Amino acid sequence: MLESSMAQHWAGSHTAPVLCIGAAPGADGFLASGAEGGEVTVWTQEGTPLSQLHLSSREDVTCTVFSSTAPGLLYVSHGETVSILDSRSLKKPVEEFKDVGEDEINSLSVSETGASLALADDSGAVRVVDLQTGKVNRTLRKHTNICSSVAFRPQRPQSLVSAGLDMQLMLWNLQKARPMWTCSLQEAPEEDKSSQQRPGQLFNPPLAHCVSVASCGNVVACAAEDGHVHLARVGAGSRLEQQGAMKAHSEGAAQAHFLNFMPHPYWLATGGNDGVVALWDISQEPVVAGEIKVQRRKPKNRKSKPQGKGGKKLSDEARSVDPSLTNTALKVKLTHEEKVNWVCPTLLKGQLSLLVADQSTSLSVYSLSGL
């Protein structure tokens, strides 16, 4: 495991704490950060502020997301509004979707096709906007508290996942406008419950803060207040095939993002209230190993050895995490020291990097070129 605390700082643009970071796809893609008080900055890959815009003095910028089909388009949420910006020129919004949120928007996700934008807000609703018309065409209501995060499933534009402070993870079918399943993060495996609380330690409920889906479309990771990253695997027919959790942080886990540019899709970056930023290879976690087995069974050769530690077969009913696997999953531990607001994995000049936002007005950039 690589441990490091050396970071480069991108500064000189924001005057308020940075809340979110987004990265455009492509080798020369821009970066965008949003801060309290409506500040948005677009950065070059060298860390030079390219342009700035002040959207609102009363509303914080809570999410910045680039389109995968039109990398120049930047979607920014502030209050109940989503502004569409041209990242090459931030003079004013190209378009604004006003009041598309029923309450303050917390999270945005653009579908792979670039046709739809999903947003999660404080009312608990998930709303889906048709980007051609700018109209809300789906409102998904099932969360009983703030909906903190939403993400489209790669390769499945009619399916998305959401998570909220009601401690629920949901998989939605947009055509049916209802959840295919709901997973309670409170229902931790018996084996995990003893590890959640030590003598004298205050128990933190698994309020869900951030959800991400691997590029295979079937593995979901959710960062929660209990310090765990909760994992779920979607099986055939959109069933909840398997779930589990791994202890990732000593305090609340605020961020979890899969990396879609690594040799396999199961690299995961996390950040927590404990001031730690980490990079994990979770391909051996039981939930993920089950997905790998499914992928390997697709060819005609069915005699492949079962995957798992020591060659042991991993049961589909296995729900807990083997601590030894979790230890080997941790590849990089960065002592950031400040409470983490956002972690954005990206390639800067072809080098794997993690951009981190905290309570300061600058971005911290960690180069992981040694991996």
C-alpha positions in Angstrom: 0.0 0.0 0.0 1.2 3.5 -0.9 0.9 6.1 1.8 1.4 9.8 0.9 0.4 13.3 2.0 2.1 15.4 -0.7 -0.3 17.5 -2.7 -0.1 20.2 -5.3 -2.6 23.1 -4.7 -4.6 24.9 -7.3 -5.5 28.3 -5.9 -6.2 31.9 -6.8 -9.8 31.5 -8.1 -12.3 30.7 -5.4 -13.0 33.0 -2.4 -15.3 30.5 -0.6 -14.9 26.8 0.3 -15.0 24.5 -2.7 -17.8 22.0 -2.5 -17.6 20.0 -5.8 -15.3 19.1 -8.7 -16.0 17.6 -12.1 -13.7 16.4 -14.9 -14.5 16.4 -18.6 -13.8 13.2 -20.5 -10.8 13.0 -22.9 -7.0 13.4 -22.6 -7.2 17.2 -22.6 -10.4 17.7 -20.8 -11.1 20.7 -18.6 -11.9 20.5 -14.8 -14.6 22.4 -13.1 -15.1 23.3 -9.5 -18.0 24.9 -7.6 -18.0 26.7 -4.3 -20.2 28.3 -1.8 -21.8 31.6 -2.9 -22.4 30.5 -6.5 -18.8 30.4 -7.7 -17.8 28.3 -10.7 -14.2 27.9 -12.1 -13.0 26.0 -15.1 -9.4 24.8 -14.9 -6.9 23.6 -17.4 -5.1 20.3 -16.8 -2.1 22.3 -15.6 -4.2 23.9 -12.8 -4.6 27.3 -14.4 -8.0 29.0 -13.9 -9.3 29.4 -17.4 -12.5 31.3 -16.6 -14.7 32.1 -13.6 -18.4 32.8 -13.2 -20.5 34.0 -10.2 -24.0 32.4 -10.6 -25.6 33.5 -7.4 -24.6 35.1 -4.1 -27.3 33.3 -2.2 -27.0 29.7 -3.6 -24.1 27.4 -3.3 -22.9 25.4 -6.2 -23.5 21.8 -5.2 -22.5 19.8 -8.3 -20.6 20.3 -11.6 -20.9 17.6 -14.3 -19.6 17.5 -17.8 -21.5 15.9 -20.7 -19.9 12.7 -22.0 -21.2 13.3 -25.5 -20.4 17.0 -25.7 -17.5 17.6 -23.3 -17.7 21.4 -23.7 -21.1 21.4 -22.0 -21.0 21.8 -18.2 -24.1 21.3 -16.0 -24.0 23.1 -12.7 -26.6 22.9 -9.9 -27.3 25.8 -7.5 -30.4 26.1 -5.4 -33.3 24.6 -7.4 -31.7 25.5 -10.7 -29.4 23.8 -13.2 -27.3 26.1 -15.4 -25.8 24.8 -18.6 -22.4 26.5 -19.3 -20.0 26.5 -22.2 -16.8 25.5 -20.4 -14.7 27.4 -22.9 -16.5 30.7 -22.1 -18.2 31.2 -18.8 -19.6 34.7 -19.6 -23.1 33.6 -18.9 -25.2 30.4 -18.9 -26.1 29.0 -22.3 -29.4 27.9 -20.8 -31.0 27.6 -17.4 -33.5 25.0 -16.1 -35.1 27.0 -13.3 -37.0 25.2 -10.6 -36.3 21.8 -11.9 -35.6 20.8 -8.3 -38.4 20.8 -5.8 -35.8 21.8 -3.2 -32.1 22.4 -3.2 -30.3 20.1 -5.6 -27.5 17.9 -4.2 -26.4 15.8 -7.1 -26.4 15.6 -10.9 -25.8 12.8 -13.4 -25.9 12.9 -17.2 -26.8 9.7 -19.1 -24.2 8.2 -21.4 -26.3 9.1 -24.4 -26.4 12.7 -23.3 -30.1 12.7 -23.6 -31.1 12.9 -20.0 -30.1 14.7 -16.8 -31.0 13.2 -13.4 -31.0 15.3 -10.2 -31.4 14.5 -6.5 -32.8 17.1 -4.1 -33.6 17.9 -0.5 -37.3 17.0 -0.9 -36.2 13.3 -1.4 -37.2 13.3 -5.1 -35.2 12.2 -8.1 -36.2 14.2 -11.2 -35.1 13.4 -14.8 -34.9 16.2 -17.3 -35.1 15.7 -21.1 -32.1 17.7 -22.3 -33.7 18.4 -25.7 -36.8 20.0 -24.3 -35.4 21.1 -20.9 -38.6 19.6 -19.3 -38.9 17.3 -16.4 -40.3 14.0 -17.8 -39.9 11.8 -14.7 -40.3 12.5 -11.0 -39.4 9.6 -8.8 -40.6 9.6 -5.2 -39.7 6.9 -2.7 -37.0 8.4 -0.5 -38.4 9.6 2.9 -35.6 12.0 3.6 -33.1 14.1 1.6 -31.9 12.4 -1.6 -28.2 13.1 -1.5 -26.9 11.3 -4.7 -28.0 9.9 -8.0 -26.1 8.1 -10.8 -27.1 6.7 -14.2 -26.0 3.1 -14.8 -23.5 2.9 -17.6 -24.8 1.0 -20.7 -28.3 1.3 -19.3 -29.8 4.7 -20.0 -33.2 3.8 -18.6 -31.8 2.8 -15.3 -30.3 4.8 -12.4 -29.5 4.4 -8.7 -30.2 6.9 -5.9 -29.2 7.1 -2.2 -30.4 9.3 0.6 -30.3 10.2 4.3 -33.2 7.7 4.8 -30.3 5.1 4.6 -31.9 3.6 1.4 -30.2 2.7 -1.8 -32.6 2.3 -4.8 -32.5 1.0 -8.3 -35.0 2.7 -10.7 -36.4 1.8 -14.0 -37.3 5.0 -15.8 -39.8 3.4 -18.1 -41.8 2.1 -15.2 -41.0 5.1 -13.0 -40.7 3.0 -9.9 -37.8 1.3 -8.0 -36.9 -2.2 -9.0 -35.6 -2.7 -5.5 -34.8 -0.8 -2.3 -31.8 -1.8 -0.2 -31.6 -0.6 3.5 -28.1 0.2 4.5 -29.1 -0.5 8.1 -29.4 -4.2 7.3 -25.7 -4.8 7.7 -24.5 -8.4 7.7 -24.3 -9.8 11.2 -20.5 -10.3 10.8 -20.1 -6.6 10.1 -22.2 -5.2 13.0 -19.6 -6.0 15.6 -16.9 -4.1 13.6 -19.1 -0.9 13.3 -18.8 0.0 16.9 -15.9 -0.3 19.4 -16.2 0.4 23.2 -16.6 4.1 23.8 -17.3 4.8 20.1 -20.4 6.8 19.1 -22.4 4.8 16.6 -23.1 6.7 13.3 -26.1 5.6 11.3 -25.4 4.7 7.6 -26.8 7.9 6.1 -26.0 7.6 2.4 -23.9 10.5 1.0 -22.6 9.5 -2.4 -23.4 6.7 -4.9 -21.3 5.6 -7.9 -21.7 2.8 -10.5 -18.8 0.9 -12.1 -18.5 1.0 -15.9 -19.8 -2.6 -16.1 -23.2 -1.1 -14.9 -23.7 -3.9 -12.3 -21.6 -2.9 -9.3 -22.8 0.0 -7.1 -20.8 1.7 -4.3 -22.3 4.0 -1.7 -20.4 6.0 0.8 -22.2 6.3 4.1 -21.9 8.1 7.5 -21.0 4.8 9.3 -17.6 5.0 7.6 -18.4 2.0 5.3 -18.7 1.9 1.6 -21.7 -0.3 1.0 -21.6 -2.4 -2.1 -24.4 -3.9 -4.2 -24.5 -6.1 -7.3 -27.3 -6.0 -9.8 -28.0 -9.4 -11.4 -30.1 -10.6 -14.3 -33.6 -9.0 -14.5 -32.3 -6.0 -12.5 -32.5 -8.1 -9.3 -30.4 -7.2 -6.2 -28.1 -10.2 -6.4 -25.8 -9.5 -3.5 -24.8 -6.8 -1.1 -22.0 -6.2 1.4 -19.9 -3.4 3.0 -16.3 -2.6 3.6 -14.9 -0.4 6.4 -13.3 2.5 4.5 -13.0 5.4 7.0 -12.8 5.8 10.8 -15.4 8.6 10.5 -18.2 9.2 7.9 -17.4 8.3 4.3 -18.4 11.3 2.2 -17.3 10.3 -1.3 -17.0 7.2 -3.4 -16.3 7.3 -7.2 -15.4 4.5 -9.5 -12.5 5.2 -12.0 -13.6 4.4 -15.6 -10.1 4.7 -17.1 -8.2 1.9 -15.3 -7.4 -1.6 -16.7 -10.5 -3.0 -14.9 -13.6 -1.2 -13.7 -13.3 -1.9 -10.0 -10.9 0.8 -8.8 -12.7 3.1 -6.3 -11.6 6.4 -4.8 -13.1 7.4 -1.5 -12.8 10.4 0.9 -14.0 10.8 4.5 -14.6 13.1 7.4 -11.5 11.6 8.9 -9.3 13.6 6.5 -8.3 10.4 4.6 -8.5 10.0 0.8 -8.0 6.4 -0.4 -7.8 4.4 -3.6 -9.1 0.8 -3.5 -9.0 -2.2 -5.9 -12.2 -3.9 -4.9 -12.1 -6.6 -7.5 -11.6 -9.3 -4.8 -14.5 -8.1 -2.6 -17.2 -10.8 -2.5 -19.8 -8.6 -4.1 -17.5 -7.7 -7.0 -16.0 -11.1 -7.4 -19.5 -12.4 -8.0 -19.9 -10.0 -10.9 -16.5 -11.1 -12.3 -17.6 -14.7 -12.2 -20.7 -13.9 -14.1 -18.7 -12.1 -16.8 -16.3 -15.0 -17.1 -19.2 -17.5 -17.4 -20.4 -15.7 -20.5 -18.0 -17.6 -22.9 -18.7 -21.3 -23.5 -15.8 -22.4 -21.2 -17.6 -23.2 -17.9 -14.8 -25.0 -16.2 -13.0 -22.0 -14.9 -12.0 -22.1 -11.2 -14.2 -20.3 -8.8 -12.9 -16.9 -7.7 -12.1 -16.1 -4.2 -9.3 -16.2 -1.6 -7.5 -19.5 -1.5 -9.6 -20.8 -4.4 -12.7 -21.1 -2.2 -16.1 -20.7 -3.9 -17.9 -17.4 -3.1 -21.5 -18.2 -2.4 -24.1 -15.9 -3.9 -25.5 -15.6 -0.4 -22.2 -14.2 0.9 -23.0 -10.8 2.2 -20.1 -9.8 4.5 -16.6 -8.7 3.7 -13.5 -10.8 4.6 -11.3 -8.3 6.5 -8.2 -9.7 4.8 -9.6 -8.9 1.4 -10.4 -5.3 2.5 -6.8 -4.9 3.7 -5.4 -6.0 0.3 -8.0 -3.8 -1.5 -6.5 -0.6 -0.1 -3.8 0.5 -2.5 -3.3 4.2 -1.7 -3.9 6.0 1.6 -3.5 9.8 1.5 -3.5 11.7 4.8 -5.3 14.8 3.6 -6.0 15.9 7.2 -9.0 18.1 6.3 -12.6 17.0 6.1 -13.3 16.0 2.5 -16.1 17.7 0.5 -15.4 16.0 -2.9 -13.0 13.6 -4.5 -12.6 13.6 -8.3 -10.5 10.9 -10.0 -9.1 11.9 -13.3 -6.1 11.7 -15.7 -4.0 14.9 -15.8 -1.6 14.8 -18.7 -2.1 11.0 -18.8 -1.2 10.5 -15.1 -3.7 9.1 -12.6 -4.6 11.9 -10.2 -7.1 12.6 -7.4 -8.5 16.1 -7.0 -9.8 16.9 -3.5 -12.0 19.7 -2.3 -12.2 20.5 1.5 -13.2 23.5 3.6 -10.5 25.6 1.9 -10.7 27.8 -1.2 -8.2 25.7 -3.1 -8.1 22.3 -4.7 -5.6 19.7 -3.6 -4.1 17.5 -6.4 -2.5 14.1 -5.6 -0.5 12.5 -8.4 -0.6 8.7 -8.3 1.7 8.2 -11.2 3.5 5.3 -9.4 0.6 3.0 -9.8 
